[in-house]
Amino acid sequence: MMRRSRTTAKLLGPLAAAALCAGVVQGTASAGALGDTSPSGAPSFAAHQDLRPPMGWSSWSSFHGGISESLIEAQATAMHNTLQKYGYRYVNIDAGWSDHVDQYGRDAWNATKFPDGIPAVAKFVHSLGLKFGIYLVPGIPKAALTANSQIAGTALHVADIADTTKPGNTAADGSAAIDYAKPGAAAYVQSQADLLASWGVDYIKMDFVGPGGGKVAADNRADIEHWHAALARTGRAIHLELSNSLSLANAAIWAKYSNGWRIEGDVECYSHCPGLTNWSVRVSKRFTDAPQWIAFAGPGHWNDLDSVEVGNGAADGLTPDERQSMVTLWSIESAPLLLGTDLSKLDPADLALITNPEVIAVDQAGHPAHPVSQATAQQVWIAANPDHSYTVALFNLGDSAAPVTASWSDLGSGGARTAMVRDLWQHKNLGLIHGGYTATLAPHASLLFRVIPLGK
């Protein structure tokens, strides 16, 4: 069983009416009606898109390029058997699926890894009632440049649209940028979108997009705008997610033309630690960076904190408290819940964290929280819900146990002094609490509440 946080609660006033609380504080934060624009006013990607943060799994964290048809289908089966009923549905292949381009300069699958082909894998995933995702990078691949591949449906070739003075992405992979002022440029992107749609792709992770992170500077803003248009023309609802560490200065563009964007570098720590990730060098960074992006998140376009590395116990690289805090932050930020762990080896305690329906509902409600203050490592994050309740998270980001206090006066509820409180992790109504709530939390531990202010 997962070790619980050593938590001492102090009620700042009388605790009463537990029965009333049990009758009123039920369920989780209300999802409300997801609208068509974010607080920044940016339109959603497409009317037929699912407006909620995506939930699913990605192959990169646990398997990197060591993927295969059988492995992906085994992970899909594990998701179907264990996680699908909680809302997880995307099975996403990351880098490593392609080893060449076709005659039209488009990525093609590695036939050794995928002997039946990517369309067959997509069909298998769909047969389980799940959705299928794939990985790409923008620009013209080096192999297509070398072959001077023809652009499908035209007499033109990639040399006619290539700007070889600029990289095609931030990966330093020998690709070239696309000059969209030239005839054939839009047709090249459209041919890729049409191919992926014909395979049954439901999700694209577009990696090494600039301005942002990566190995070299690149500007892919025009690429993303053209991919947005090309995917819409396929007639298939395809989620477009951008990676990684995208430029905050261009957040409005990412919100307008995609469904999500990575706000940070990789959450995996690779050779820097023994597990998939690490609190101090990876997870903790999200607490610092997420608040800058909150205004740009909204229905159909979300801030992506990267994969959720919870599911494989100690192999995650996090303590039990850190795992709960990771899921808590991702959920209160309405970030995509895309697991990076091996779904065939799920740890029972971790499984309870990633399948808590009340916490998942907070994520899917789509109301990103903001910190009341980040002056100290003891922080309270708050999100207002359409039903006049609040989602409140308490975090101790410090390295020693410390008290954390949520004051109802910070809720913006007109100075309410009393509130009904439900602990979402424990599925427990705490009753009427006066003034606020204080808990002494272990290092890197957290709590998550639904709070309904009642009056002064």
Secondary structure, 3 states (H helix, E strand, C coil): CCCCCCCEEEECCCCECHHHHHHHCCCCCCCCCCCCECCCCCECCCCCCCCCCCEEEECHHHHCCCCCHHHHHHHHHHHHHHCHHHCCCEEECCCCCEEEECCCCCEEECCCCCCCCHHHHHHHHHHCCCEEEEEECCCECHHHHHHCCECCCCCCEHHHCEECCCCCCCCCCCCEEECCCCCCHHHHHHHHHHHHHHHCCCEEEECCCCCECCCCCCCCHHHHHHHHHHHHHHCCCCEEEECCCECHHHHHHHHHHCCEEECCCCCCCHHHCCCCCCHHHHHHHHHHHHHHHHHHCECCEEEECCCECCCCHHHHCCCHHHHHHHHHHHHHCCCCEEECCCHHHCCHHHHHHHCCHHHHHHHHHCCCCEECCCCCCEEEEEEECCCCCEEEEEEECCCCCEEEEEEHHHHCCCCCCEEEEEECCCCEEEEEEECEEEEEECCCCEEEEEEEEEEC
